[in-house]
Amino acid sequence: MRQVLDTFRSMHKPIVHVIRLYNPDGSNVDLCRRRAVAELGKKLVIAGTKGAELVEELKPSSTSSKLNLVTELLLQGEPQQLTANEWIMYKPRWGAFYATPLENHLQKLDVNTVVICG
């Protein structure tokens, strides 16, 4: 994943990190994980915690140490810009295009090819 990111960054191509964030009360957790979060107290990608942040190896080097997700913005469906060519978006379910601004965002950037890794 890091090699793909480094290549896209060196070519100044757009990068969109698509992530999951869960509310502490489990209200937006997938059904298959809802009991673990809401009833058993598992801390899976809880908004505002370290476990929900991008791992250091995937962060843009120019923002690495100071980058923190703005979870309120992301949970409202807004992309967070990390660098001139890099964003992060929240997805409410497993698909990156389901109920997200990703398609519109890519169209605005005139992107016609998508590379997915993860």
Chimera marker file (.cmm) of the C-alpha trace (Angstrom):
<marker_set name="trace">
<marker id="1" x="0.000" y="0.000" z="0.000" r="1" g="1" b="0" radius="0.5"/>
<marker id="2" x="2.829" y="2.361" z="0.821" r="1" g="1" b="0" radius="0.5"/>
<marker id="3" x="4.398" y="1.819" z="-2.617" r="1" g="1" b="0" radius="0.5"/>
<marker id="4" x="1.114" y="2.698" z="-4.324" r="1" g="1" b="0" radius="0.5"/>
<marker id="5" x="0.750" y="5.806" z="-2.163" r="1" g="1" b="0" radius="0.5"/>
<marker id="6" x="4.339" y="6.888" z="-2.781" r="1" g="1" b="0" radius="0.5"/>
<marker id="7" x="3.903" y="6.450" z="-6.536" r="1" g="1" b="0" radius="0.5"/>
<marker id="8" x="0.651" y="8.423" z="-6.625" r="1" g="1" b="0" radius="0.5"/>
<marker id="9" x="2.127" y="11.135" z="-4.412" r="1" g="1" b="0" radius="0.5"/>
<marker id="10" x="5.211" y="11.478" z="-6.614" r="1" g="1" b="0" radius="0.5"/>
<marker id="11" x="2.979" y="11.785" z="-9.695" r="1" g="1" b="0" radius="0.5"/>
<marker id="12" x="0.685" y="14.313" z="-7.922" r="1" g="1" b="0" radius="0.5"/>
<marker id="13" x="-2.311" y="12.045" z="-8.524" r="1" g="1" b="0" radius="0.5"/>
<marker id="14" x="-5.349" y="12.291" z="-6.250" r="1" g="1" b="0" radius="0.5"/>
<marker id="15" x="-5.527" y="9.915" z="-3.289" r="1" g="1" b="0" radius="0.5"/>
<marker id="16" x="-8.647" y="9.268" z="-1.244" r="1" g="1" b="0" radius="0.5"/>
<marker id="17" x="-8.393" y="7.229" z="1.953" r="1" g="1" b="0" radius="0.5"/>
<marker id="18" x="-11.796" y="5.737" z="2.737" r="1" g="1" b="0" radius="0.5"/>
<marker id="19" x="-12.306" y="4.738" z="6.352" r="1" g="1" b="0" radius="0.5"/>
<marker id="20" x="-14.867" y="3.469" z="8.833" r="1" g="1" b="0" radius="0.5"/>
<marker id="21" x="-15.614" y="5.287" z="12.090" r="1" g="1" b="0" radius="0.5"/>
<marker id="22" x="-17.935" y="4.005" z="14.796" r="1" g="1" b="0" radius="0.5"/>
<marker id="23" x="-19.812" y="6.044" z="17.353" r="1" g="1" b="0" radius="0.5"/>
<marker id="24" x="-19.056" y="4.916" z="20.925" r="1" g="1" b="0" radius="0.5"/>
<marker id="25" x="-22.707" y="3.951" z="21.441" r="1" g="1" b="0" radius="0.5"/>
<marker id="26" x="-22.606" y="1.625" z="18.430" r="1" g="1" b="0" radius="0.5"/>
<marker id="27" x="-25.383" y="3.486" z="16.598" r="1" g="1" b="0" radius="0.5"/>
<marker id="28" x="-23.589" y="3.413" z="13.231" r="1" g="1" b="0" radius="0.5"/>
<marker id="29" x="-21.884" y="0.029" z="13.538" r="1" g="1" b="0" radius="0.5"/>
<marker id="30" x="-22.516" y="-2.730" z="11.004" r="1" g="1" b="0" radius="0.5"/>
<marker id="31" x="-25.017" y="-5.307" z="12.221" r="1" g="1" b="0" radius="0.5"/>
<marker id="32" x="-22.327" y="-7.986" z="12.255" r="1" g="1" b="0" radius="0.5"/>
<marker id="33" x="-20.233" y="-5.928" z="14.740" r="1" g="1" b="0" radius="0.5"/>
<marker id="34" x="-22.945" y="-4.018" z="16.623" r="1" g="1" b="0" radius="0.5"/>
<marker id="35" x="-23.144" y="-6.398" z="19.584" r="1" g="1" b="0" radius="0.5"/>
<marker id="36" x="-19.362" y="-6.371" z="20.024" r="1" g="1" b="0" radius="0.5"/>
<marker id="37" x="-19.276" y="-2.569" z="20.183" r="1" g="1" b="0" radius="0.5"/>
<marker id="38" x="-22.589" y="-1.685" z="21.830" r="1" g="1" b="0" radius="0.5"/>
<marker id="39" x="-22.950" y="-4.561" z="24.300" r="1" g="1" b="0" radius="0.5"/>
<marker id="40" x="-19.459" y="-5.968" z="24.828" r="1" g="1" b="0" radius="0.5"/>
<marker id="41" x="-17.679" y="-2.609" z="24.741" r="1" g="1" b="0" radius="0.5"/>
<marker id="42" x="-15.163" y="-3.474" z="22.015" r="1" g="1" b="0" radius="0.5"/>
<marker id="43" x="-13.282" y="-0.394" z="20.845" r="1" g="1" b="0" radius="0.5"/>
<marker id="44" x="-13.261" y="-0.771" z="17.064" r="1" g="1" b="0" radius="0.5"/>
<marker id="45" x="-12.397" y="2.394" z="15.098" r="1" g="1" b="0" radius="0.5"/>
<marker id="46" x="-14.234" y="4.566" z="17.606" r="1" g="1" b="0" radius="0.5"/>
<marker id="47" x="-14.355" y="8.162" z="16.380" r="1" g="1" b="0" radius="0.5"/>
<marker id="48" x="-11.842" y="10.344" z="18.170" r="1" g="1" b="0" radius="0.5"/>
<marker id="49" x="-9.616" y="7.508" z="19.391" r="1" g="1" b="0" radius="0.5"/>
<marker id="50" x="-6.127" y="6.533" z="18.245" r="1" g="1" b="0" radius="0.5"/>
<marker id="51" x="-7.551" y="3.315" z="16.769" r="1" g="1" b="0" radius="0.5"/>
<marker id="52" x="-9.533" y="5.345" z="14.259" r="1" g="1" b="0" radius="0.5"/>
<marker id="53" x="-6.535" y="7.327" z="12.949" r="1" g="1" b="0" radius="0.5"/>
<marker id="54" x="-4.606" y="6.492" z="9.804" r="1" g="1" b="0" radius="0.5"/>
<marker id="55" x="-1.524" y="4.471" z="10.641" r="1" g="1" b="0" radius="0.5"/>
<marker id="56" x="1.668" y="6.516" z="10.429" r="1" g="1" b="0" radius="0.5"/>
<marker id="57" x="2.967" y="4.530" z="7.425" r="1" g="1" b="0" radius="0.5"/>
<marker id="58" x="0.006" y="5.663" z="5.287" r="1" g="1" b="0" radius="0.5"/>
<marker id="59" x="-0.014" y="9.332" z="6.254" r="1" g="1" b="0" radius="0.5"/>
<marker id="60" x="1.499" y="11.899" z="3.913" r="1" g="1" b="0" radius="0.5"/>
<marker id="61" x="4.992" y="12.633" z="5.229" r="1" g="1" b="0" radius="0.5"/>
<marker id="62" x="4.404" y="16.389" z="5.136" r="1" g="1" b="0" radius="0.5"/>
<marker id="63" x="1.563" y="16.100" z="7.654" r="1" g="1" b="0" radius="0.5"/>
<marker id="64" x="2.437" y="12.863" z="9.433" r="1" g="1" b="0" radius="0.5"/>
<marker id="65" x="3.086" y="14.033" z="12.965" r="1" g="1" b="0" radius="0.5"/>
<marker id="66" x="0.368" y="16.671" z="13.037" r="1" g="1" b="0" radius="0.5"/>
<marker id="67" x="-2.411" y="14.880" z="11.162" r="1" g="1" b="0" radius="0.5"/>
<marker id="68" x="-5.510" y="14.064" z="13.146" r="1" g="1" b="0" radius="0.5"/>
<marker id="69" x="-8.851" y="13.162" z="11.680" r="1" g="1" b="0" radius="0.5"/>
<marker id="70" x="-11.681" y="15.631" z="12.126" r="1" g="1" b="0" radius="0.5"/>
<marker id="71" x="-14.218" y="12.963" z="12.964" r="1" g="1" b="0" radius="0.5"/>
<marker id="72" x="-17.181" y="15.354" z="13.268" r="1" g="1" b="0" radius="0.5"/>
<marker id="73" x="-16.587" y="16.546" z="9.694" r="1" g="1" b="0" radius="0.5"/>
<marker id="74" x="-16.077" y="13.018" z="8.382" r="1" g="1" b="0" radius="0.5"/>
<marker id="75" x="-19.165" y="11.600" z="10.100" r="1" g="1" b="0" radius="0.5"/>
<marker id="76" x="-21.215" y="14.380" z="8.477" r="1" g="1" b="0" radius="0.5"/>
<marker id="77" x="-20.146" y="13.037" z="5.077" r="1" g="1" b="0" radius="0.5"/>
<marker id="78" x="-17.592" y="15.731" z="4.290" r="1" g="1" b="0" radius="0.5"/>
<marker id="79" x="-14.110" y="14.857" z="3.012" r="1" g="1" b="0" radius="0.5"/>
<marker id="80" x="-11.132" y="16.072" z="5.015" r="1" g="1" b="0" radius="0.5"/>
<marker id="81" x="-8.303" y="17.418" z="2.887" r="1" g="1" b="0" radius="0.5"/>
<marker id="82" x="-4.873" y="16.213" z="4.010" r="1" g="1" b="0" radius="0.5"/>
<marker id="83" x="-2.668" y="17.710" z="1.269" r="1" g="1" b="0" radius="0.5"/>
<marker id="84" x="-3.221" y="19.379" z="-2.098" r="1" g="1" b="0" radius="0.5"/>
<marker id="85" x="-3.938" y="15.965" z="-3.683" r="1" g="1" b="0" radius="0.5"/>
<marker id="86" x="-5.022" y="13.828" z="-0.751" r="1" g="1" b="0" radius="0.5"/>
<marker id="87" x="-8.264" y="13.446" z="1.181" r="1" g="1" b="0" radius="0.5"/>
<marker id="88" x="-9.900" y="11.140" z="3.656" r="1" g="1" b="0" radius="0.5"/>
<marker id="89" x="-13.581" y="10.172" z="3.636" r="1" g="1" b="0" radius="0.5"/>
<marker id="90" x="-15.864" y="8.223" z="5.937" r="1" g="1" b="0" radius="0.5"/>
<marker id="91" x="-17.924" y="5.373" z="4.564" r="1" g="1" b="0" radius="0.5"/>
<marker id="92" x="-20.989" y="4.272" z="6.523" r="1" g="1" b="0" radius="0.5"/>
<marker id="93" x="-20.911" y="0.722" z="5.181" r="1" g="1" b="0" radius="0.5"/>
<marker id="94" x="-18.460" y="-1.603" z="3.450" r="1" g="1" b="0" radius="0.5"/>
<marker id="95" x="-18.682" y="-0.032" z="0.001" r="1" g="1" b="0" radius="0.5"/>
<marker id="96" x="-16.683" y="3.147" z="-0.627" r="1" g="1" b="0" radius="0.5"/>
<marker id="97" x="-19.287" y="4.509" z="-3.061" r="1" g="1" b="0" radius="0.5"/>
<marker id="98" x="-22.378" y="3.729" z="-0.937" r="1" g="1" b="0" radius="0.5"/>
<marker id="99" x="-23.783" y="6.904" z="0.670" r="1" g="1" b="0" radius="0.5"/>
<marker id="100" x="-20.470" y="8.772" z="0.337" r="1" g="1" b="0" radius="0.5"/>
<marker id="101" x="-19.346" y="11.830" z="-1.649" r="1" g="1" b="0" radius="0.5"/>
<marker id="102" x="-16.655" y="9.746" z="-3.379" r="1" g="1" b="0" radius="0.5"/>
<marker id="103" x="-18.206" y="9.591" z="-6.840" r="1" g="1" b="0" radius="0.5"/>
<marker id="104" x="-18.863" y="13.342" z="-6.969" r="1" g="1" b="0" radius="0.5"/>
<marker id="105" x="-15.406" y="14.056" z="-5.585" r="1" g="1" b="0" radius="0.5"/>
<marker id="106" x="-13.735" y="11.942" z="-8.286" r="1" g="1" b="0" radius="0.5"/>
<marker id="107" x="-15.862" y="13.540" z="-11.004" r="1" g="1" b="0" radius="0.5"/>
<marker id="108" x="-14.823" y="17.030" z="-9.854" r="1" g="1" b="0" radius="0.5"/>
<marker id="109" x="-11.187" y="15.918" z="-10.103" r="1" g="1" b="0" radius="0.5"/>
<marker id="110" x="-11.863" y="14.524" z="-13.607" r="1" g="1" b="0" radius="0.5"/>
<marker id="111" x="-10.736" y="11.060" z="-12.494" r="1" g="1" b="0" radius="0.5"/>
<marker id="112" x="-11.629" y="8.292" z="-14.951" r="1" g="1" b="0" radius="0.5"/>
<marker id="113" x="-9.578" y="5.428" z="-13.501" r="1" g="1" b="0" radius="0.5"/>
<marker id="114" x="-9.601" y="4.203" z="-9.905" r="1" g="1" b="0" radius="0.5"/>
<marker id="115" x="-6.938" y="2.092" z="-8.213" r="1" g="1" b="0" radius="0.5"/>
<marker id="116" x="-8.126" y="0.375" z="-5.046" r="1" g="1" b="0" radius="0.5"/>
<marker id="117" x="-5.837" y="-1.161" z="-2.443" r="1" g="1" b="0" radius="0.5"/>
<marker id="118" x="-6.233" y="-2.062" z="1.160" r="1" g="1" b="0" radius="0.5"/>
<link id1="1" id2="2" r="1" g="1" b="0" radius="0.2"/>
<link id1="2" id2="3" r="1" g="1" b="0" radius="0.2"/>
<link id1="3" id2="4" r="1" g="1" b="0" radius="0.2"/>
<link id1="4" id2="5" r="1" g="1" b="0" radius="0.2"/>
<link id1="5" id2="6" r="1" g="1" b="0" radius="0.2"/>
<link id1="6" id2="7" r="1" g="1" b="0" radius="0.2"/>
<link id1="7" id2="8" r="1" g="1" b="0" radius="0.2"/>
<link id1="8" id2="9" r="1" g="1" b="0" radius="0.2"/>
<link id1="9" id2="10" r="1" g="1" b="0" radius="0.2"/>
<link id1="10" id2="11" r="1" g="1" b="0" radius="0.2"/>
<link id1="11" id2="12" r="1" g="1" b="0" radius="0.2"/>
<link id1="12" id2="13" r="1" g="1" b="0" radius="0.2"/>
<link id1="13" id2="14" r="1" g="1" b="0" radius="0.2"/>
<link id1="14" id2="15" r="1" g="1" b="0" radius="0.2"/>
<link id1="15" id2="16" r="1" g="1" b="0" radius="0.2"/>
<link id1="16" id2="17" r="1" g="1" b="0" radius="0.2"/>
<link id1="17" id2="18" r="1" g="1" b="0" radius="0.2"/>
<link id1="18" id2="19" r="1" g="1" b="0" radius="0.2"/>
<link id1="19" id2="20" r="1" g="1" b="0" radius="0.2"/>
<link id1="20" id2="21" r="1" g="1" b="0" radius="0.2"/>
<link id1="21" id2="22" r="1" g="1" b="0" radius="0.2"/>
<link id1="22" id2="23" r="1" g="1" b="0" radius="0.2"/>
<link id1="23" id2="24" r="1" g="1" b="0" radius="0.2"/>
<link id1="24" id2="25" r="1" g="1" b="0" radius="0.2"/>
<link id1="25" id2="26" r="1" g="1" b="0" radius="0.2"/>
<link id1="26" id2="27" r="1" g="1" b="0" radius="0.2"/>
<link id1="27" id2="28" r="1" g="1" b="0" radius="0.2"/>
<link id1="28" id2="29" r="1" g="1" b="0" radius="0.2"/>
<link id1="29" id2="30" r="1" g="1" b="0" radius="0.2"/>
<link id1="30" id2="31" r="1" g="1" b="0" radius="0.2"/>
<link id1="31" id2="32" r="1" g="1" b="0" radius="0.2"/>
<link id1="32" id2="33" r="1" g="1" b="0" radius="0.2"/>
<link id1="33" id2="34" r="1" g="1" b="0" radius="0.2"/>
<link id1="34" id2="35" r="1" g="1" b="0" radius="0.2"/>
<link id1="35" id2="36" r="1" g="1" b="0" radius="0.2"/>
<link id1="36" id2="37" r="1" g="1" b="0" radius="0.2"/>
<link id1="37" id2="38" r="1" g="1" b="0" radius="0.2"/>
<link id1="38" id2="39" r="1" g="1" b="0" radius="0.2"/>
<link id1="39" id2="40" r="1" g="1" b="0" radius="0.2"/>
<link id1="40" id2="41" r="1" g="1" b="0" radius="0.2"/>
<link id1="41" id2="42" r="1" g="1" b="0" radius="0.2"/>
<link id1="42" id2="43" r="1" g="1" b="0" radius="0.2"/>
<link id1="43" id2="44" r="1" g="1" b="0" radius="0.2"/>
<link id1="44" id2="45" r="1" g="1" b="0" radius="0.2"/>
<link id1="45" id2="46" r="1" g="1" b="0" radius="0.2"/>
<link id1="46" id2="47" r="1" g="1" b="0" radius="0.2"/>
<link id1="47" id2="48" r="1" g="1" b="0" radius="0.2"/>
<link id1="48" id2="49" r="1" g="1" b="0" radius="0.2"/>
<link id1="49" id2="50" r="1" g="1" b="0" radius="0.2"/>
<link id1="50" id2="51" r="1" g="1" b="0" radius="0.2"/>
<link id1="51" id2="52" r="1" g="1" b="0" radius="0.2"/>
<link id1="52" id2="53" r="1" g="1" b="0" radius="0.2"/>
<link id1="53" id2="54" r="1" g="1" b="0" radius="0.2"/>
<link id1="54" id2="55" r="1" g="1" b="0" radius="0.2"/>
<link id1="55" id2="56" r="1" g="1" b="0" radius="0.2"/>
<link id1="56" id2="57" r="1" g="1" b="0" radius="0.2"/>
<link id1="57" id2="58" r="1" g="1" b="0" radius="0.2"/>
<link id1="58" id2="59" r="1" g="1" b="0" radius="0.2"/>
<link id1="59" id2="60" r="1" g="1" b="0" radius="0.2"/>
<link id1="60" id2="61" r="1" g="1" b="0" radius="0.2"/>
<link id1="61" id2="62" r="1" g="1" b="0" radius="0.2"/>
<link id1="62" id2="63" r="1" g="1" b="0" radius="0.2"/>
<link id1="63" id2="64" r="1" g="1" b="0" radius="0.2"/>
<link id1="64" id2="65" r="1" g="1" b="0" radius="0.2"/>
<link id1="65" id2="66" r="1" g="1" b="0" radius="0.2"/>
<link id1="66" id2="67" r="1" g="1" b="0" radius="0.2"/>
<link id1="67" id2="68" r="1" g="1" b="0" radius="0.2"/>
<link id1="68" id2="69" r="1" g="1" b="0" radius="0.2"/>
<link id1="69" id2="70" r="1" g="1" b="0" radius="0.2"/>
<link id1="70" id2="71" r="1" g="1" b="0" radius="0.2"/>
<link id1="71" id2="72" r="1" g="1" b="0" radius="0.2"/>
<link id1="72" id2="73" r="1" g="1" b="0" radius="0.2"/>
<link id1="73" id2="74" r="1" g="1" b="0" radius="0.2"/>
<link id1="74" id2="75" r="1" g="1" b="0" radius="0.2"/>
<link id1="75" id2="76" r="1" g="1" b="0" radius="0.2"/>
<link id1="76" id2="77" r="1" g="1" b="0" radius="0.2"/>
<link id1="77" id2="78" r="1" g="1" b="0" radius="0.2"/>
<link id1="78" id2="79" r="1" g="1" b="0" radius="0.2"/>
<link id1="79" id2="80" r="1" g="1" b="0" radius="0.2"/>
<link id1="80" id2="81" r="1" g="1" b="0" radius="0.2"/>
<link id1="81" id2="82" r="1" g="1" b="0" radius="0.2"/>
<link id1="82" id2="83" r="1" g="1" b="0" radius="0.2"/>
<link id1="83" id2="84" r="1" g="1" b="0" radius="0.2"/>
<link id1="84" id2="85" r="1" g="1" b="0" radius="0.2"/>
<link id1="85" id2="86" r="1" g="1" b="0" radius="0.2"/>
<link id1="86" id2="87" r="1" g="1" b="0" radius="0.2"/>
<link id1="87" id2="88" r="1" g="1" b="0" radius="0.2"/>
<link id1="88" id2="89" r="1" g="1" b="0" radius="0.2"/>
<link id1="89" id2="90" r="1" g="1" b="0" radius="0.2"/>
<link id1="90" id2="91" r="1" g="1" b="0" radius="0.2"/>
<link id1="91" id2="92" r="1" g="1" b="0" radius="0.2"/>
<link id1="92" id2="93" r="1" g="1" b="0" radius="0.2"/>
<link id1="93" id2="94" r="1" g="1" b="0" radius="0.2"/>
<link id1="94" id2="95" r="1" g="1" b="0" radius="0.2"/>
<link id1="95" id2="96" r="1" g="1" b="0" radius="0.2"/>
<link id1="96" id2="97" r="1" g="1" b="0" radius="0.2"/>
<link id1="97" id2="98" r="1" g="1" b="0" radius="0.2"/>
<link id1="98" id2="99" r="1" g="1" b="0" radius="0.2"/>
<link id1="99" id2="100" r="1" g="1" b="0" radius="0.2"/>
<link id1="100" id2="101" r="1" g="1" b="0" radius="0.2"/>
<link id1="101" id2="102" r="1" g="1" b="0" radius="0.2"/>
<link id1="102" id2="103" r="1" g="1" b="0" radius="0.2"/>
<link id1="103" id2="104" r="1" g="1" b="0" radius="0.2"/>
<link id1="104" id2="105" r="1" g="1" b="0" radius="0.2"/>
<link id1="105" id2="106" r="1" g="1" b="0" radius="0.2"/>
<link id1="106" id2="107" r="1" g="1" b="0" radius="0.2"/>
<link id1="107" id2="108" r="1" g="1" b="0" radius="0.2"/>
<link id1="108" id2="109" r="1" g="1" b="0" radius="0.2"/>
<link id1="109" id2="110" r="1" g="1" b="0" radius="0.2"/>
<link id1="110" id2="111" r="1" g="1" b="0" radius="0.2"/>
<link id1="111" id2="112" r="1" g="1" b="0" radius="0.2"/>
<link id1="112" id2="113" r="1" g="1" b="0" radius="0.2"/>
<link id1="113" id2="114" r="1" g="1" b="0" radius="0.2"/>
<link id1="114" id2="115" r="1" g="1" b="0" radius="0.2"/>
<link id1="115" id2="116" r="1" g="1" b="0" radius="0.2"/>
<link id1="116" id2="117" r="1" g="1" b="0" radius="0.2"/>
<link id1="117" id2="118" r="1" g="1" b="0" radius="0.2"/>
</marker_set>
